[in-house]
Amino acid sequence: MAREVFHVSPAGDRKWRVEPEGGGQTGPLFENKVDAVCHAKEKAQAAQLGQVIVHGHDGRIQFEHTYEQDPHQRKG
């Protein structure tokens, strides 16, 4: 089972984009980060195994959410 990953990233002037990982698809634009994260979470929760990765303006990962059973759980 493949994980569906959705990245939330800044897109130009004060907009945010939700893009599915792989396949080169361009996702929708949102006026603010909160709306973009909510949309990405809805998409990830609808998937059998979904994940949301949220990036900041510097490109670094700020946080992530995984939904359903994570097949790569590690002790730590």
N, C-alpha and C positions, 0 to 999 in steps of 0.2 A: 504494500500500500504506500503510495507516494504522498508526501506531505505537501499541502498547498500553502505556499508562503506569500504573504502580502507585505510589501514594503511601503511605509509612509515616509515620504521625503519632501523637503522644501522644493518648490518649483517656481523659481523666479521671484517676482515681487509679491511677497506676503501670501503666496498661495501654497497649497500642499497637494501632493499627488499620491494616489494609492496605485501601486503597480504590482501585478502578479509576477512572481519570480519565474524566469525562463520564458522562452517563446517570443521575447521582444515586443510584448503587447504594451501599449500605452494606456494607463488607467485614467480614471476621472480626476478632475481638479476640484479642490475645495477652497473656500474662502478662509478657513481657519483649521488649525491642527486638530482641535477637538472633533470637528465633524469628520475629518479624514480618518482619524483613529476609530471613531464609532463605525464608519462604513467598513473599514478593514476588519474590525472585530466581527461584524455581522457576516462578512464573506467567509472568514476563517471558521466561525462557529457553524456555518452551514456545510462546511466541508467535512469529510469523514475524519481527516486529521489536518488541522489548520494551524497556522502560526502567523502572528503579526510581529513585524520588526519595525520599530520606530527610530528614525534617524533625526539628528539635530541639524542645525544649519552648517555645522562643521563636518557633516558626513558621518560622524561617529554614532554608534548605536546607543540610544538612550535607555530603551527598555524593550522587552519582548514578551509576548503572551503565546502560550501553546495551548491548544484546545484538543480534547480527547486524549487518548493514551499516547504518550511520547515514547516511540520505540527506541530512543537513544538515551534513556535515563542512565546516569552514572552515579556512582557513590562519590560523595565529596563533601 
